[in-house]
Amino acid sequence: MHIGIDFDNTIVSYDALFHKVAREQDLVPAETPLNKVAVRDHLRRVGQEDRWTQMQGYVYGARMDEALAYEGVIDFIRRSRAAGHEITIVSHKTRYPFIGPQYDLHAAARTWIEHHLQWDGEQLLPSRSIFFELTKQEKLARIADCGCEAFIDDLPEILLAPDFPTRAARLLFDPEGHHPHAASDSLQKFQNWRQLDLHFNS
């Protein structure tokens, strides 16, 4: 089976890093939950939307290599490839931040993959299996062009988009329970990579 996987907030968890950077910059109180959404919501509440936007560019650029892989995702990719599944990363992100220093966010993400998606010192995925598109529409087109038979994403809006390829199973990765009502006949929901591993590789 050809399995496609989103990158940000699906393979990579930013919760601890956003909280760390926000505390370094004295933008959130210490009791703010260790959660990216909690940091964002606090900054919006206090009228600091621009600081949130600038922080995203900084985290996804200069600090990207400090982000952590979700627990179990490396085992999932390794076991899936060993079972004969093809794995492709398809993500959408701007090339440069909207405001602030112009980090190359695509290059930072590829460097993260080189450093973190490894097993016994070997790269888990070749560069030809990694795509960063500039828009959601280009991402959807790439999922179709790659022939993905299943796609894992943290955004219901991608999985339920009208242009999402009809042949691909829609798998929602929702570890924090942000989308309690998203599951439907056309969309399966998973809380962690262990569940996804059992789904594909048991």
C-alpha positions, -999 to +999 in steps of 0.1 A: +000+000+000+011+036-007+008+056+025+011+094+024+019+113+056+016+150+064+046+166+081+039+194+105+019+184+136+017+148+122+053+136+121+067+165+140+054+177+174+060+214+182+043+216+216+074+216+238+094+238+214+068+265+210+063+266+248+101+268+253+105+297+228+075+316+242+090+313+277+125+324+265+109+355+249+087+361+280+055+359+260+035+335+281+032+329+318+050+298+332+017+280+339+007+280+302+002+244+292+030+227+273+010+229+241+014+249+209-023+257+207-022+271+243+007+293+234-011+306+203-044+312+221-027+331+249-009+354+224-041+360+205-060+368+237-035+395+247-034+411+212+000+396+201-011+380+169+020+394+151+043+379+177+027+345+172+032+348+134+068+358+139+074+330+164+061+305+138+088+316+113+115+314+140+105+280+152+100+264+117+132+281+106+160+288+130+149+264+158+134+236+136+161+211+145+150+212+181+115+199+174+107+163+183+092+135+163+059+122+177+065+090+198+062+060+176+063+076+142+099+064+134+089+028+143+058+032+121+078+042+091+104+016+096+078-012+101+057-001+073+085-001+048+097-035+061+061-048+054+063-035+018+043-003+021+056+027+002+058+059+024+056+094+010+056+127+029+034+154+014+031+187+032+022+223+025+040+252+039+052+286+027+089+288+016+096+318+038+079+333+069+052+360+064+071+384+087+105+384+104+137+370+091+134+351+058+144+315+069+140+289+042+114+267+058+115+240+032+153+236+037+148+236+075+122+208+073+144+187+050+174+191+073+151+180+102+142+149+082+178+141+075+187+144+112+157+128+128+140+102+105+168+077+109+172+041+120+206+027+129+222+057+112+203+051+079+178+075+064+143+061+065+130+079+034+148+090+002+145+126-009+124+116-038+096+105-013+094+140+003+073+168-011+067+203+003+041+222-016+033+259-013-005+256-011-032+232+001-044+228-035-009+218-046-007+194-017-040+177-027-028+174-063+005+159-051-014+133-030-033+123-061-003+123-084+017+101-060-011+075-060-015+075-023-040+048-012-042+062+024-032+096+038-025+106+074-031+142+084-039+163+114-062+186+095-098+175+087-100+203+062-074+185+040-089+150+044-124+163+037-116+187+009-136+183-023-103+177-043-090+150-019-084+119-041-114+095-038-093+064-039-073+073-007-084+064+028-087+094+050-069+090+084-070+118+109-041+121+134-056+138+165-034+132+196-048+161+216-085+155+207-089+188+190-115+174+166-139+153+187-167+154+161-145+148+130-148+110+127-173+099+101-179+071+076-152+087+053-127+096+080-110+074+106-094+090+137-063+079+155-048+093+187-012+080+184+012+063+160+009+030+179-028+028+168-017+036+132+010+009+133-016-017+144-040-005+117-014-010+089+011-035+102-006-059+127 
